[in-house]
Amino acid sequence: MCVYVGIGVHRKRSQVAVVAEDGKVQLNRNVVNGTEPVLKLIGGLPAGTPVAFGAAFGWGWLVELLEGYGFDPHVVHPLRCKAIASARLKNDKADAATLAQLLRADLLPEAWIAPPQVRQLRALLRHRASLVRLGTQLRNRIHAVAADHGYDRSASYWTGPGRGWLAGLDLPLASREIVADCLAVIDHLAPVIERLDRELHQHAKTDPRVKVLTTLPGVGEFTALVMLAEIGDITRFPNARKLAAWAGLTPTVRGSDVKVRHGHISKQGSAWLRWVLNQAAQTAKRSPQFAATYSAIARRRGKKIATIAVARKLLTRACHLLAAGQAASGAPAASACAVAAASQTGRVAKPRARSPLRHEPATTPRSII
């Protein structure tokens, strides 16, 4: 008899529910997180048993555990799982059982599970961005200390003359300690960021998709790597419009009867992808390819909306480039996005069968440059 497993993942403990094919709950128990406690409950189940769990804090270890022991993991999209959010009875036992029941009924709103190499690349890119942001915060702190005592310098604070100027300022003891501590941390961050840049550069050299994406205005190696890491498998998006919607760059729509209201962008999906696209759009909007579009939208809707429009166009072109490269490499299951790109490049690609999209849950970075 086939069984279905639902796991409510928490930081220290998890609730594990096992439901039979007829819908009867066979097991519903709370365990400490870890390989041994979880396998004591589900280790005897046959390989290929489907397991559903929420995208909670620190869920990566569970994916590796389930994949390593031959289970079929399914990550539930938290914003789409209304059966749990709207339930009258809301506790861990009910949530875990509901996940298993939704999996049994094939009604589980799934999120895409990125492969291990993609998850590792994401972690490295986000780590580098967080360190750069920390350095920016410390530099801003030094600027604030100097301004608080009436000092300012038109040139850089961080070159040799700038460091000498900072050392010669007449500052109180506490302010001097703040400046010295911030400079010390900045100096220690520099070699770490340089090492990460070298690692990412080597990774970019081995990935031909990076070279393709850097042909877009405003897109460098780092931006291209973030786009590849956050998007993952391009074939999971049937067209560029779906990709833009997943990235949260399309407006929300509220309609009833004949009235339709278009609001701000949804900001769902990857906040890291929106961030790098917005940074790239700051440069791309001045390029010949997008300058006319940006100017026309800026006059009607404002500069912020025009910048978002350029970011959306950049993502659309990136989708076509990636899909065309996928089709040219002879990979199976090319998406409709590849078909659209192939029509522009003259290549013919076979569209894949339509299937429910697996979207990743929204992730908001704790630090964005």
Phi, psi and omega in degrees: 000134179284141178235162181229140186243133173239133183234123171268105188272132174232180187293318184247331182226163179221151177256123184247124178237137177241125183242134179282173183295334179273002178094359181280133179281116180270331184206140176207098189222149178262130182227161174285142179297138180152160183297310185295312180298321181290319181291336176298331182270319187240002183296334181274358180285153183292155177298144182090000178297127180287137181230125179249139178207158182277156179278073182266184180296125175068050181266357183298322181297326181290321177298314179297321179296312183293317179294323180293332181257014171084014177277169180251094185282144177224120177267127181273139177283117187295327183283343183257352184273076182289336182298328178274316185295327184260008182289146177289321177262114185237098172210176186296320181295316179293322181295314181296318179294323179295320177300316179295321180292320177296322177294321179295322181274002182058041179241015184282123175284104190269154171248147181288133177263113181290146176298160182304319182293327177289320178296322179292320178295319176301314182300319181293317180294318180291325177296315179297317179296322180294321179293320178296319178297320178299317177298321178296319177299319180292321177296319177296326178295319178294318176302318181293320179296316179296317180293329180295337179251015173083019180254146176204153181220127183291328180274184184291147175274346196252355174281181178302307177299324179294319177297320177296322178295318177297320181292333182271000181289143177273092184243150172299164186301314182296317180294322178296321178295321179298313180297315182295318180294319179296319179295323180295317180293320178299317180294327178283333179286328186303309181293329178293315179294322177297320178296317178296322179297322178293318178297316181292326178295318178297321178294321181294326181293332182270355182250111182294340180293331178296316179299324179292316183290329181288355172286344177283143180294136178084358183254115174256192182298313183297315179299317179297320179295319178296318178299316181293319182291322182281322180287318182073231182283112183293336183288351177281355177249119182292336178202172183293330179296320178296321179295317179296322178294319179296324180285354179078023182259007178254150183288150173287150182234128176236112183231144175209127183059240182259003182263129179228130179238126176260121182259205178287171178298152188287331182058031173272172177078211188278115175291332178293321179293317177298322181297309183292327177292322177294320177295318179294325181294332179299327177271319185295331183294343178262358180280158179300333183289330187237356186298316181294318179297315180298315182297318181295316180289323180298323179293325183272320190241348182109163186290323183295314179294323178295322178295320177297322179296320177294319178299321179294321178293323176299317180294323178297315179293324177296321178299315180296320180294315181293318180292322178295320176295324177295318180291322181291331181282353178081016179291146181284166173060053176289141184278173176296332175298323177292324179295319178296319179292323181294327179293333179278329184264353180091358179272153179248124180234143181276122180289148179276164178293145181290137179213158179301132180288143172254112181257151177274151178291158179295135177234121180258116180293143177290336179217129179232134180296000000 
